[in-house]
């Protein structure tokens, strides 16, 4: 699974929108949108924050 799809799935599972996800990842909402659509590469730091967010928000 590509990271963009994983970001989209996480936001759906958690019931959060792109702006909320951007705030939790400390990113601009436009950046998150581009990453969700696989139009922007993800840095190691962002991947780490995503993993932390996914583990913190387990259902």
Beta strands, then each sheet from edge to edge (+ up, - down):
end
